[in-house]
Amino acid sequence: QVQLVESGGRLVQAGGSLRLSCAASGRAVGTHAMGWFRQAPGKEREFVASINWSGGSTYYVDSVKGRFTISRDNAKNTVYLQMNSLKPEDTAVYYCAASRFSSVAADTSDYAYWGQGTQVTVSS
């Protein structure tokens, strides 16, 4: 069993930056791909970014390319999402997830474990 705890979400002005962290416990996730998803009020949960088991491959939704960077530190069992040039449309609850697989993945069905989420609010 894997427990995931996100942190770092808060209120920020448009154009600002945030770094989200996701700490894993219970079992090492070093052989699993990891991902970040988000869900805005009234909308479905959407894929944001994924990173493979080694950190050597990443994948992003088009709307965050060039602004967000996913990374991981397997020694710390932690995954990060650096978010720059934030926009009001980035406002959502951000969820960390651990994949069933080692390669990058964008579908929610590819992920076996989920955190509780952290709120990111971007004001205009």
Salt bridges, closest charged atoms under 4 A:
GLU46 OE2 - ARG38 NE 2.55
ASP62 OD1 - LYS65 NZ 2.96
ASP90 OD1 - ARG38 NH1 2.95
ASP90 OD2 - ARG67 NH1 2.76
